[in-house]
Amino acid sequence: MARFRIILRALGVALLLYMLIVGGQSILDDPNFDTLWLSVIGAALLTFIVYQATKK
């Protein structure tokens, strides 16, 4: 069960990093509010997951 959680968390982090990278590249190419919100939400969720993972 612990291994499943680790794999699920790693997939979540990879997805959020992908959102952040794609959103960041889209902002540089064509700045608009949709891509801005995509990168902001991705960064916020990634920060929250890292905080939860390191909190003891």
PQR file of N, CA, C, O and H, with PARSE charges and radii, in Angstrom:
ATOM      1  N   MET A   1       0.826  -1.202   0.000 -0.4000 1.5000
ATOM      2  CA  MET A   1       0.000   0.000   0.000 -0.0000 2.0000
ATOM      3  C   MET A   1       0.866   1.261   0.000  0.5500 1.7000
ATOM      4  O   MET A   1       0.543   2.243  -0.667 -0.5500 1.4000
ATOM      5  N   ALA A   2       1.964   1.225   0.750 -0.4000 1.5000
ATOM      6  CA  ALA A   2       2.854   2.385   0.784 -0.0000 2.0000
ATOM      7  C   ALA A   2       3.503   2.607  -0.573  0.5500 1.7000
ATOM      8  O   ALA A   2       3.700   3.746  -0.995 -0.5500 1.4000
ATOM      9  H   ALA A   2       2.226   0.427   1.292  0.4000 1.0000
ATOM     10  N   ARG A   3       3.835   1.517  -1.255 -0.4000 1.5000
ATOM     11  CA  ARG A   3       4.445   1.643  -2.580 -0.0000 2.0000
ATOM     12  C   ARG A   3       3.456   2.258  -3.571  0.5500 1.7000
ATOM     13  O   ARG A   3       3.845   3.051  -4.428 -0.5500 1.4000
ATOM     14  H   ARG A   3       3.675   0.591  -0.912  0.4000 1.0000
ATOM     15  N   PHE A   4       2.186   1.894  -3.454 -0.4000 1.5000
ATOM     16  CA  PHE A   4       1.153   2.457  -4.321 -0.0000 2.0000
ATOM     17  C   PHE A   4       1.042   3.959  -4.108  0.5500 1.7000
ATOM     18  O   PHE A   4       0.913   4.714  -5.072 -0.5500 1.4000
ATOM     19  H   PHE A   4       1.870   1.250  -2.757  0.4000 1.0000
ATOM     20  N   ARG A   5       1.089   4.402  -2.851 -0.4000 1.5000
ATOM     21  CA  ARG A   5       1.022   5.841  -2.563 -0.0000 2.0000
ATOM     22  C   ARG A   5       2.210   6.586  -3.145  0.5500 1.7000
ATOM     23  O   ARG A   5       2.056   7.686  -3.676 -0.5500 1.4000
ATOM     24  H   ARG A   5       1.194   3.789  -2.067  0.4000 1.0000
ATOM     25  N   ILE A   6       3.399   5.993  -3.048 -0.4000 1.5000
ATOM     26  CA  ILE A   6       4.600   6.632  -3.588 -0.0000 2.0000
ATOM     27  C   ILE A   6       4.483   6.773  -5.107  0.5500 1.7000
ATOM     28  O   ILE A   6       4.806   7.823  -5.663 -0.5500 1.4000
ATOM     29  H   ILE A   6       3.524   5.099  -2.616  0.4000 1.0000
ATOM     30  N   ILE A   7       4.022   5.721  -5.770 -0.4000 1.5000
ATOM     31  CA  ILE A   7       3.866   5.761  -7.227 -0.0000 2.0000
ATOM     32  C   ILE A   7       2.812   6.785  -7.610  0.5500 1.7000
ATOM     33  O   ILE A   7       3.005   7.550  -8.555 -0.5500 1.4000
ATOM     34  H   ILE A   7       3.759   4.868  -5.319  0.4000 1.0000
ATOM     35  N   LEU A   8       1.702   6.807  -6.890 -0.4000 1.5000
ATOM     36  CA  LEU A   8       0.635   7.766  -7.185 -0.0000 2.0000
ATOM     37  C   LEU A   8       1.110   9.196  -6.976  0.5500 1.7000
ATOM     38  O   LEU A   8       0.803  10.076  -7.780 -0.5500 1.4000
ATOM     39  H   LEU A   8       1.545   6.185  -6.122  0.4000 1.0000
ATOM     40  N   ARG A   9       1.851   9.432  -5.908 -0.4000 1.5000
ATOM     41  CA  ARG A   9       2.373  10.772  -5.638 -0.0000 2.0000
ATOM     42  C   ARG A   9       3.383  11.189  -6.707  0.5500 1.7000
ATOM     43  O   ARG A   9       3.399  12.344  -7.134 -0.5500 1.4000
ATOM     44  H   ARG A   9       2.100   8.717  -5.255  0.4000 1.0000
ATOM     45  N   ALA A  10       4.220  10.254  -7.135 -0.4000 1.5000
ATOM     46  CA  ALA A  10       5.202  10.569  -8.180 -0.0000 2.0000
ATOM     47  C   ALA A  10       4.505  10.913  -9.496  0.5500 1.7000
ATOM     48  O   ALA A  10       4.926  11.829 -10.202 -0.5500 1.4000
ATOM     49  H   ALA A  10       4.208   9.316  -6.789  0.4000 1.0000
ATOM     50  N   LEU A  11       3.447  10.185  -9.823 -0.4000 1.5000
ATOM     51  CA  LEU A  11       2.688  10.500 -11.033 -0.0000 2.0000
ATOM     52  C   LEU A  11       2.021  11.866 -10.925  0.5500 1.7000
ATOM     53  O   LEU A  11       1.971  12.615 -11.901 -0.5500 1.4000
ATOM     54  H   LEU A  11       3.105   9.441  -9.249  0.4000 1.0000
ATOM     55  N   GLY A  12       1.512  12.187  -9.747 -0.4000 1.5000
ATOM     56  CA  GLY A  12       0.900  13.497  -9.537 -0.0000 2.0000
ATOM     57  C   GLY A  12       1.906  14.622  -9.695  0.5500 1.7000
ATOM     58  O   GLY A  12       1.613  15.637 -10.326 -0.5500 1.4000
ATOM     59  H   GLY A  12       1.553  11.579  -8.954  0.4000 1.0000
ATOM     60  N   VAL A  13       3.076  14.449  -9.131 -0.4000 1.5000
ATOM     61  CA  VAL A  13       4.119  15.470  -9.246 -0.0000 2.0000
ATOM     62  C   VAL A  13       4.563  15.615 -10.696  0.5500 1.7000
ATOM     63  O   VAL A  13       4.787  16.729 -11.170 -0.5500 1.4000
ATOM     64  H   VAL A  13       3.313  13.624  -8.617  0.4000 1.0000
ATOM     65  N   ALA A  14       4.691  14.493 -11.401 -0.4000 1.5000
ATOM     66  CA  ALA A  14       5.081  14.558 -12.811 -0.0000 2.0000
ATOM     67  C   ALA A  14       4.027  15.290 -13.636  0.5500 1.7000
ATOM     68  O   ALA A  14       4.367  16.077 -14.519 -0.5500 1.4000
ATOM     69  H   ALA A  14       4.509  13.588 -11.015  0.4000 1.0000
ATOM     70  N   LEU A  15       2.756  15.036 -13.354 -0.4000 1.5000
ATOM     71  CA  LEU A  15       1.680  15.718 -14.066 -0.0000 2.0000
ATOM     72  C   LEU A  15       1.698  17.215 -13.782  0.5500 1.7000
ATOM     73  O   LEU A  15       1.516  18.024 -14.692 -0.5500 1.4000
ATOM     74  H   LEU A  15       2.480  14.397 -12.637  0.4000 1.0000
ATOM     75  N   LEU A  16       1.915  17.583 -12.532 -0.4000 1.5000
ATOM     76  CA  LEU A  16       1.946  19.000 -12.181 -0.0000 2.0000
ATOM     77  C   LEU A  16       3.157  19.697 -12.782  0.5500 1.7000
ATOM     78  O   LEU A  16       3.059  20.838 -13.233 -0.5500 1.4000
ATOM     79  H   LEU A  16       2.062  16.926 -11.793  0.4000 1.0000
ATOM     80  N   LEU A  17       4.290  19.021 -12.791 -0.4000 1.5000
ATOM     81  CA  LEU A  17       5.461  19.609 -13.440 -0.0000 2.0000
ATOM     82  C   LEU A  17       5.211  19.803 -14.929  0.5500 1.7000
ATOM     83  O   LEU A  17       5.620  20.807 -15.513 -0.5500 1.4000
ATOM     84  H   LEU A  17       4.369  18.094 -12.425  0.4000 1.0000
ATOM     85  N   TYR A  18       4.537  18.835 -15.537 -0.4000 1.5000
ATOM     86  CA  TYR A  18       4.193  18.970 -16.957 -0.0000 2.0000
ATOM     87  C   TYR A  18       3.284  20.176 -17.183  0.5500 1.7000
ATOM     88  O   TYR A  18       3.491  20.946 -18.122 -0.5500 1.4000
ATOM     89  H   TYR A  18       4.205  18.019 -15.063  0.4000 1.0000
ATOM     90  N   MET A  19       2.270  20.342 -16.315 -0.4000 1.5000
ATOM     91  CA  MET A  19       1.379  21.492 -16.423 -0.0000 2.0000
ATOM     92  C   MET A  19       2.156  22.793 -16.282  0.5500 1.7000
ATOM     93  O   MET A  19       1.934  23.747 -17.028 -0.5500 1.4000
ATOM     94  H   MET A  19       2.102  19.717 -15.552  0.4000 1.0000
ATOM     95  N   LEU A  20       3.061  22.817 -15.324 -0.4000 1.5000
ATOM     96  CA  LEU A  20       3.839  24.026 -15.066 -0.0000 2.0000
ATOM     97  C   LEU A  20       4.744  24.363 -16.248  0.5500 1.7000
ATOM     98  O   LEU A  20       4.842  25.523 -16.651 -0.5500 1.4000
ATOM     99  H   LEU A  20       3.241  22.042 -14.718  0.4000 1.0000
ATOM    100  N   ILE A  21       5.400  23.354 -16.800 -0.4000 1.5000
ATOM    101  CA  ILE A  21       6.309  23.591 -17.925 -0.0000 2.0000
ATOM    102  C   ILE A  21       5.541  24.020 -19.164  0.5500 1.7000
ATOM    103  O   ILE A  21       5.929  24.974 -19.838 -0.5500 1.4000
ATOM    104  H   ILE A  21       5.321  22.412 -16.473  0.4000 1.0000
ATOM    105  N   VAL A  22       4.450  23.319 -19.468 -0.4000 1.5000
ATOM    106  CA  VAL A  22       3.661  23.670 -20.656 -0.0000 2.0000
ATOM    107  C   VAL A  22       3.033  25.046 -20.481  0.5500 1.7000
ATOM    108  O   VAL A  22       3.021  25.849 -21.414 -0.5500 1.4000
ATOM    109  H   VAL A  22       4.135  22.544 -18.920  0.4000 1.0000
ATOM    110  N   GLY A  23       2.512  25.320 -19.291 -0.4000 1.5000
ATOM    111  CA  GLY A  23       1.935  26.629 -19.031 -0.0000 2.0000
ATOM    112  C   GLY A  23       2.974  27.733 -19.127  0.5500 1.7000
ATOM    113  O   GLY A  23       2.698  28.796 -19.683 -0.5500 1.4000
ATOM    114  H   GLY A  23       2.522  24.668 -18.533  0.4000 1.0000
ATOM    115  N   GLY A  24       4.162  27.496 -18.596 -0.4000 1.5000
ATOM    116  CA  GLY A  24       5.224  28.494 -18.661 -0.0000 2.0000
ATOM    117  C   GLY A  24       5.679  28.763 -20.085  0.5500 1.7000
ATOM    118  O   GLY A  24       5.910  29.912 -20.460 -0.5500 1.4000
ATOM    119  H   GLY A  24       4.387  26.632 -18.145  0.4000 1.0000
ATOM    120  N   GLN A  25       5.808  27.706 -20.879 -0.4000 1.5000
ATOM    121  CA  GLN A  25       6.197  27.892 -22.275 -0.0000 2.0000
ATOM    122  C   GLN A  25       5.111  28.624 -23.052  0.5500 1.7000
ATOM    123  O   GLN A  25       5.409  29.458 -23.907 -0.5500 1.4000
ATOM    124  H   GLN A  25       5.620  26.773 -20.575  0.4000 1.0000
ATOM    125  N   SER A  26       3.852  28.313 -22.754 -0.4000 1.5000
ATOM    126  CA  SER A  26       2.759  28.978 -23.458 -0.0000 2.0000
ATOM    127  C   SER A  26       2.706  30.460 -23.099  0.5500 1.7000
ATOM    128  O   SER A  26       2.383  31.295 -23.944 -0.5500 1.4000
ATOM    129  H   SER A  26       3.611  27.636 -22.059  0.4000 1.0000
ATOM    130  N   ILE A  27       3.021  30.786 -21.851 -0.4000 1.5000
ATOM    131  CA  ILE A  27       3.038  32.196 -21.454 -0.0000 2.0000
ATOM    132  C   ILE A  27       4.119  32.950 -22.224  0.5500 1.7000
ATOM    133  O   ILE A  27       3.911  34.088 -22.644 -0.5500 1.4000
ATOM    134  H   ILE A  27       3.282  30.108 -21.164  0.4000 1.0000
ATOM    135  N   LEU A  28       5.262  32.315 -22.403 -0.4000 1.5000
ATOM    136  CA  LEU A  28       6.338  32.977 -23.142 -0.0000 2.0000
ATOM    137  C   LEU A  28       5.979  33.140 -24.619  0.5500 1.7000
ATOM    138  O   LEU A  28       6.307  34.154 -25.235 -0.5500 1.4000
ATOM    139  H   LEU A  28       5.431  31.391 -22.061  0.4000 1.0000
ATOM    140  N   ASP A  29       5.300  32.133 -25.182 -0.4000 1.5000
ATOM    141  CA  ASP A  29       4.950  32.187 -26.603 -0.0000 2.0000
ATOM    142  C   ASP A  29       3.774  33.125 -26.863  0.5500 1.7000
ATOM    143  O   ASP A  29       3.838  33.975 -27.751 -0.5500 1.4000
ATOM    144  H   ASP A  29       5.034  31.309 -24.681  0.4000 1.0000
ATOM    145  N   ASP A  30       2.715  32.971 -26.097 -0.4000 1.5000
ATOM    146  CA  ASP A  30       1.488  33.733 -26.344 -0.0000 2.0000
ATOM    147  C   ASP A  30       0.831  34.035 -24.999  0.5500 1.7000
ATOM    148  O   ASP A  30       0.011  33.249 -24.527 -0.5500 1.4000
ATOM    149  H   ASP A  30       2.663  32.281 -25.376  0.4000 1.0000
ATOM    150  N   PRO A  31       1.176  35.153 -24.381 -0.5600 1.5000
ATOM    151  CA  PRO A  31       0.639  35.418 -23.040  0.2800 2.0000
ATOM    152  C   PRO A  31      -0.863  35.682 -23.060  0.5500 1.7000
ATOM    153  O   PRO A  31      -1.343  36.556 -23.781 -0.5500 1.4000
ATOM    154  N   ASN A  32      -1.593  34.918 -22.262 -0.4000 1.5000
ATOM    155  CA  ASN A  32      -3.018  35.162 -22.036 -0.0000 2.0000
ATOM    156  C   ASN A  32      -3.401  34.577 -20.672  0.5500 1.7000
ATOM    157  O   ASN A  32      -2.584  33.915 -20.032 -0.5500 1.4000
ATOM    158  H   ASN A  32      -1.203  34.208 -21.676  0.4000 1.0000
ATOM    159  N   PHE A  33      -4.616  34.812 -20.235 -0.4000 1.5000
ATOM    160  CA  PHE A  33      -5.005  34.419 -18.888 -0.0000 2.0000
ATOM    161  C   PHE A  33      -5.149  32.917 -18.729  0.5500 1.7000
ATOM    162  O   PHE A  33      -4.919  32.403 -17.633 -0.5500 1.4000
ATOM    163  H   PHE A  33      -5.280  35.349 -20.755  0.4000 1.0000
ATOM    164  N   ASP A  34      -5.516  32.195 -19.768 -0.4000 1.5000
ATOM    165  CA  ASP A  34      -5.678  30.741 -19.654 -0.0000 2.0000
ATOM    166  C   ASP A  34      -4.353  30.063 -19.310  0.5500 1.7000
ATOM    167  O   ASP A  34      -4.288  29.237 -18.400 -0.5500 1.4000
ATOM    168  H   ASP A  34      -5.702  32.612 -20.657  0.4000 1.0000
ATOM    169  N   THR A  35      -3.303  30.417 -20.041 -0.4000 1.5000
ATOM    170  CA  THR A  35      -2.017  29.788 -19.765 -0.0000 2.0000
ATOM    171  C   THR A  35      -1.434  30.287 -18.449  0.5500 1.7000
ATOM    172  O   THR A  35      -0.715  29.553 -17.771 -0.5500 1.4000
ATOM    173  H   THR A  35      -3.355  31.089 -20.780  0.4000 1.0000
ATOM    174  N   LEU A  36      -1.735  31.514 -18.087 -0.4000 1.5000
ATOM    175  CA  LEU A  36      -1.273  32.023 -16.797 -0.0000 2.0000
ATOM    176  C   LEU A  36      -1.890  31.239 -15.657  0.5500 1.7000
ATOM    177  O   LEU A  36      -1.187  30.836 -14.729 -0.5500 1.4000
ATOM    178  H   LEU A  36      -2.318  32.111 -18.638  0.4000 1.0000
ATOM    179  N   TRP A  37      -3.199  31.015 -15.713 -0.4000 1.5000
ATOM    180  CA  TRP A  37      -3.860  30.245 -14.652 -0.0000 2.0000
ATOM    181  C   TRP A  37      -3.371  28.813 -14.618  0.5500 1.7000
ATOM    182  O   TRP A  37      -3.243  28.235 -13.539 -0.5500 1.4000
ATOM    183  H   TRP A  37      -3.770  31.341 -16.466  0.4000 1.0000
ATOM    184  N   LEU A  38      -3.093  28.224 -15.774 -0.4000 1.5000
ATOM    185  CA  LEU A  38      -2.582  26.857 -15.818 -0.0000 2.0000
ATOM    186  C   LEU A  38      -1.260  26.752 -15.067  0.5500 1.7000
ATOM    187  O   LEU A  38      -1.076  25.835 -14.267 -0.5500 1.4000
ATOM    188  H   LEU A  38      -3.197  28.694 -16.651  0.4000 1.0000
ATOM    189  N   SER A  39      -0.345  27.673 -15.314 -0.4000 1.5000
ATOM    190  CA  SER A  39       0.951  27.598 -14.650 -0.0000 2.0000
ATOM    191  C   SER A  39       0.836  27.958 -13.173  0.5500 1.7000
ATOM    192  O   SER A  39       1.542  27.375 -12.350 -0.5500 1.4000
ATOM    193  H   SER A  39      -0.494  28.418 -15.965  0.4000 1.0000
ATOM    194  N   VAL A  40      -0.035  28.905 -12.812 -0.4000 1.5000
ATOM    195  CA  VAL A  40      -0.192  29.281 -11.407 -0.0000 2.0000
ATOM    196  C   VAL A  40      -0.802  28.131 -10.605  0.5500 1.7000
ATOM    197  O   VAL A  40      -0.342  27.832  -9.504 -0.5500 1.4000
ATOM    198  H   VAL A  40      -0.608  29.378 -13.480  0.4000 1.0000
ATOM    199  N   ILE A  41      -1.829  27.490 -11.147 -0.4000 1.5000
ATOM    200  CA  ILE A  41      -2.456  26.367 -10.446 -0.0000 2.0000
ATOM    201  C   ILE A  41      -1.471  25.207 -10.318  0.5500 1.7000
ATOM    202  O   ILE A  41      -1.395  24.570  -9.267 -0.5500 1.4000
ATOM    203  H   ILE A  41      -2.204  27.733 -12.042  0.4000 1.0000
ATOM    204  N   GLY A  42      -0.721  24.932 -11.380 -0.4000 1.5000
ATOM    205  CA  GLY A  42       0.276  23.865 -11.315 -0.0000 2.0000
ATOM    206  C   GLY A  42       1.337  24.143 -10.266  0.5500 1.7000
ATOM    207  O   GLY A  42       1.719  23.241  -9.520 -0.5500 1.4000
ATOM    208  H   GLY A  42      -0.783  25.449 -12.233  0.4000 1.0000
ATOM    209  N   ALA A  43       1.815  25.363 -10.197 -0.4000 1.5000
ATOM    210  CA  ALA A  43       2.832  25.714  -9.203 -0.0000 2.0000
ATOM    211  C   ALA A  43       2.272  25.639  -7.789  0.5500 1.7000
ATOM    212  O   ALA A  43       2.959  25.174  -6.879 -0.5500 1.4000
ATOM    213  H   ALA A  43       1.505  26.096 -10.803  0.4000 1.0000
ATOM    214  N   ALA A  44       1.041  26.087  -7.592 -0.4000 1.5000
ATOM    215  CA  ALA A  44       0.438  26.046  -6.261 -0.0000 2.0000
ATOM    216  C   ALA A  44       0.231  24.611  -5.799  0.5500 1.7000
ATOM    217  O   ALA A  44       0.530  24.281  -4.652 -0.5500 1.4000
ATOM    218  H   ALA A  44       0.483  26.465  -8.331  0.4000 1.0000
ATOM    219  N   LEU A  45      -0.277  23.758  -6.679 -0.4000 1.5000
ATOM    220  CA  LEU A  45      -0.496  22.366  -6.302 -0.0000 2.0000
ATOM    221  C   LEU A  45       0.817  21.644  -6.044  0.5500 1.7000
ATOM    222  O   LEU A  45       0.915  20.841  -5.117 -0.5500 1.4000
ATOM    223  H   LEU A  45      -0.520  24.026  -7.611  0.4000 1.0000
ATOM    224  N   LEU A  46       1.822  21.925  -6.857 -0.4000 1.5000
ATOM    225  CA  LEU A  46       3.128  21.300  -6.645 -0.0000 2.0000
ATOM    226  C   LEU A  46       3.731  21.737  -5.316  0.5500 1.7000
ATOM    227  O   LEU A  46       4.299  20.915  -4.597 -0.5500 1.4000
ATOM    228  H   LEU A  46       1.743  22.578  -7.610  0.4000 1.0000
ATOM    229  N   THR A  47       3.618  23.002  -4.986 -0.4000 1.5000
ATOM    230  CA  THR A  47       4.113  23.496  -3.702 -0.0000 2.0000
ATOM    231  C   THR A  47       3.387  22.831  -2.542  0.5500 1.7000
ATOM    232  O   THR A  47       4.012  22.461  -1.548 -0.5500 1.4000
ATOM    233  H   THR A  47       3.157  23.670  -5.571  0.4000 1.0000
ATOM    234  N   PHE A  48       2.076  22.678  -2.662 -0.4000 1.5000
ATOM    235  CA  PHE A  48       1.288  22.034  -1.610 -0.0000 2.0000
ATOM    236  C   PHE A  48       1.697  20.570  -1.423  0.5500 1.7000
ATOM    237  O   PHE A  48       1.819  20.099  -0.292 -0.5500 1.4000
ATOM    238  H   PHE A  48       1.568  22.979  -3.470  0.4000 1.0000
ATOM    239  N   ILE A  49       1.907  19.854  -2.528 -0.4000 1.5000
ATOM    240  CA  ILE A  49       2.306  18.444  -2.424 -0.0000 2.0000
ATOM    241  C   ILE A  49       3.682  18.314  -1.790  0.5500 1.7000
ATOM    242  O   ILE A  49       3.899  17.437  -0.954 -0.5500 1.4000
ATOM    243  H   ILE A  49       1.808  20.237  -3.446  0.4000 1.0000
ATOM    244  N   VAL A  50       4.606  19.172  -2.179 -0.4000 1.5000
ATOM    245  CA  VAL A  50       5.941  19.117  -1.578 -0.0000 2.0000
ATOM    246  C   VAL A  50       5.872  19.441  -0.094  0.5500 1.7000
ATOM    247  O   VAL A  50       6.555  18.812   0.714 -0.5500 1.4000
ATOM    248  H   VAL A  50       4.429  19.884  -2.858  0.4000 1.0000
ATOM    249  N   TYR A  51       5.051  20.418   0.268 -0.4000 1.5000
ATOM    250  CA  TYR A  51       4.877  20.773   1.683 -0.0000 2.0000
ATOM    251  C   TYR A  51       4.308  19.591   2.467  0.5500 1.7000
ATOM    252  O   TYR A  51       4.797  19.277   3.553 -0.5500 1.4000
ATOM    253  H   TYR A  51       4.496  20.929  -0.388  0.4000 1.0000
ATOM    254  N   GLN A  52       3.295  18.943   1.934 -0.4000 1.5000
ATOM    255  CA  GLN A  52       2.685  17.808   2.621 -0.0000 2.0000
ATOM    256  C   GLN A  52       3.665  16.634   2.736  0.5500 1.7000
ATOM    257  O   GLN A  52       3.670  15.922   3.740 -0.5500 1.4000
ATOM    258  H   GLN A  52       2.898  19.198   1.052  0.4000 1.0000
ATOM    259  N   ALA A  53       4.486  16.438   1.711 -0.4000 1.5000
ATOM    260  CA  ALA A  53       5.424  15.319   1.727 -0.0000 2.0000
ATOM    261  C   ALA A  53       6.559  15.536   2.720  0.5500 1.7000
ATOM    262  O   ALA A  53       7.066  14.578   3.304 -0.5500 1.4000
ATOM    263  H   ALA A  53       4.482  17.017   0.895  0.4000 1.0000
ATOM    264  N   THR A  54       6.959  16.785   2.914 -0.4000 1.5000
ATOM    265  CA  THR A  54       8.086  17.046   3.812 -0.0000 2.0000
ATOM    266  C   THR A  54       7.656  17.335   5.251  0.5500 1.7000
ATOM    267  O   THR A  54       8.486  17.345   6.160 -0.5500 1.4000
ATOM    268  H   THR A  54       6.548  17.564   2.440  0.4000 1.0000
ATOM    269  N   LYS A  55       6.360  17.570   5.457 -0.4000 1.5000
ATOM    270  CA  LYS A  55       5.865  17.881   6.797 -0.0000 2.0000
ATOM    271  C   LYS A  55       5.832  16.598   7.635  0.5500 1.7000
ATOM    272  O   LYS A  55       5.392  15.553   7.156 -0.5500 1.4000
ATOM    273  H   LYS A  55       5.685  17.562   4.719  0.4000 1.0000
ATOM    274  N   LYS A  56       6.288  16.678   8.860 -0.4000 1.5000
ATOM    275  CA  LYS A  56       6.264  15.520   9.767 -0.0000 2.0000
ATOM    276  C   LYS A  56       5.528  15.881  11.035  0.5500 1.7000
ATOM    277  O   LYS A  56       5.395  15.046  11.931 -0.5500 1.4000
ATOM    278  H   LYS A  56       6.645  17.527   9.249  0.4000 1.0000
TER
END
